[in-house]
Amino acid sequence: MENTITSLKNFLKERHLTNTKPRLLVLRARQHLEKSEFLNTMREICASINAQAGTVVVDEHQYLPPEPVLSSFAFSKGTTEYVMRLELRNQASSLVFVTRKWRDGSANRFLRWVYKLAKVEPLSVKFRYSCEIKEDGASLQEIAQCFYFLLSGLNRRYKPSFRLSNDSSRNKTTP
């Protein structure tokens, strides 16, 4: 088994697919957040929403290291998907809210051909809001407010406010 691991390591190095920068602190911060009550509470609220609805309303996705995103919660309405991501920026935990809008999946062949010819992207992602969080200091109500914000379609009236947050609500379009 050891030869297999060594050869895989060499295989990745030959293709320049390994990161030589030490990421131990980020990995420790990720492990701490994965074991935190904050993430467990988020998952419980998500499960509660789906149980009350009787169907999957909020879909949770989990990501493996070294991805800086730990978990994302998505709510779809029409061709727009509202996403709340729990991620690490350096060693700080953040909640990032984005919208993903899919262009119309029309059955019209001509329309699809025009989109392709015009090189219109099938997906646009827009950054909406971000806040740094202290997972140990967040209350159940503050975490629930994040889900209200998500389910409202990122309506400003439901914007979460953590006692220890940094508001960086810039409207910025990303590819």
C-alpha positions in Angstrom: 0.0 0.0 0.0 2.9 2.3 0.8 4.2 2.0 -2.8 0.8 3.0 -4.2 0.8 6.2 -2.0 4.3 7.1 -3.0 3.7 6.6 -6.7 0.5 8.7 -6.4 2.5 11.4 -4.7 5.1 11.3 -7.5 2.4 11.2 -10.2 0.8 14.4 -8.7 4.2 16.1 -8.4 5.1 15.3 -12.0 2.0 17.0 -13.2 2.5 20.0 -10.9 -0.7 19.2 -9.0 0.7 19.5 -5.5 0.8 22.6 -3.4 4.1 23.2 -1.7 2.9 25.9 0.6 2.3 24.8 4.2 -1.5 24.9 4.9 -1.4 23.4 8.4 -3.1 26.4 10.1 -5.9 26.5 7.6 -6.5 22.8 7.9 -6.6 23.1 11.7 -9.1 26.0 11.5 -11.2 23.9 9.1 -11.2 20.9 11.5 -12.2 23.2 14.4 -15.1 24.6 12.3 -16.2 21.1 11.2 -16.5 20.0 14.8 -18.1 23.3 16.0 -21.6 23.6 17.3 -22.1 26.4 14.7 -22.0 24.0 11.7 -24.1 21.4 13.6 -26.7 24.0 14.3 -26.8 25.1 10.6 -27.4 21.5 9.6 -30.1 21.0 12.2 -31.9 24.2 11.0 -31.6 23.0 7.4 -33.0 19.6 8.3 -35.8 21.3 10.3 -36.8 23.5 7.3 -36.9 20.4 5.0 -38.9 18.4 7.5 -41.5 21.1 8.0 -41.8 21.5 4.2 -42.1 17.8 3.7 -39.6 18.0 0.8 -36.1 19.3 0.2 -36.3 23.1 0.1 -32.7 23.8 1.2 -30.1 21.6 -0.3 -26.8 21.2 1.6 -23.5 20.4 -0.1 -20.4 19.5 1.8 -16.9 20.0 0.5 -13.6 18.2 1.1 -10.3 19.7 2.1 -8.4 21.6 0.9 -11.4 23.5 -0.5 -12.0 26.6 1.6 -15.8 26.1 1.4 -16.9 23.7 4.1 -20.6 23.6 3.4 -23.2 25.4 1.2 -26.9 25.7 1.5 -28.9 26.3 -1.6 -32.5 27.4 -2.2 -33.9 27.5 -5.8 -36.7 29.6 -7.1 -37.3 29.4 -10.8 -34.0 29.7 -12.7 -32.3 31.5 -9.7 -30.4 29.6 -7.0 -29.7 31.4 -3.7 -26.6 30.1 -2.0 -25.2 30.5 1.5 -21.6 29.2 1.8 -19.7 28.6 5.0 -16.1 29.1 4.2 -12.7 29.9 5.6 -10.8 33.0 4.5 -7.3 32.6 5.8 -8.3 31.3 9.3 -11.5 33.2 9.8 -14.9 31.8 9.3 -17.3 33.6 6.9 -20.7 33.3 5.5 -21.0 34.3 1.8 -24.2 34.8 0.0 -24.4 34.6 -3.8 -27.0 34.1 -6.4 -26.6 31.8 -9.4 -28.9 32.5 -12.3 -29.3 29.9 -15.0 -30.3 31.2 -18.4 -33.6 29.9 -19.8 -33.3 26.2 -20.8 -35.6 26.8 -23.7 -36.5 23.9 -25.9 -36.2 26.3 -28.9 -33.2 25.1 -30.9 -32.8 28.5 -32.6 -32.6 30.3 -29.3 -30.0 27.9 -28.0 -28.0 28.4 -31.2 -28.2 32.2 -30.8 -26.9 31.9 -27.2 -24.1 29.6 -28.3 -23.2 31.9 -31.2 -23.3 35.0 -28.9 -21.2 33.1 -26.4 -23.7 33.9 -23.6 -22.7 32.0 -20.5 -25.3 29.6 -19.2 -24.7 30.7 -15.6 -24.1 34.0 -14.0 -23.0 34.3 -10.4 -23.4 37.5 -8.3 -21.9 38.1 -4.9 -24.5 39.6 -2.6 -23.3 39.7 1.0 -20.5 38.4 3.2 -19.9 38.5 6.9 -17.1 37.2 9.1 -18.4 35.1 12.0 -17.2 33.9 15.3 -18.8 30.5 15.4 -18.5 30.3 19.2 -20.4 33.6 19.7 -23.3 33.0 17.3 -26.7 32.5 18.8 -29.4 30.2 17.5 -31.4 33.2 16.4 -28.5 34.7 14.5 -28.0 31.4 12.6 -31.7 31.1 11.9 -31.7 34.6 10.6 -29.2 33.5 7.9 -31.7 30.9 6.7 -34.5 33.5 6.7 -32.2 35.7 4.5 -31.6 32.7 2.2 -35.2 31.7 1.9 -36.3 35.3 1.3 -34.3 35.4 -1.9 -31.6 37.5 -0.1 -34.1 40.3 0.8 -32.3 43.0 2.7 -35.0 43.1 5.3 -33.8 39.6 6.5 -30.1 40.4 6.3 -28.3 38.7 9.2 -26.4 40.8 11.7 -23.9 39.0 13.9 -22.7 40.8 16.9 -19.1 40.2 15.9 -19.4 40.6 12.1 -17.7 42.6 9.5 -20.1 43.8 6.8 -18.6 43.7 3.3 -21.8 43.9 1.3 -20.4 45.0 -2.0 -22.4 44.2 -5.1 -19.8 42.6 -7.4 -20.3 40.3 -10.3 -18.0 37.3 -10.7 -17.7 35.1 -13.7 
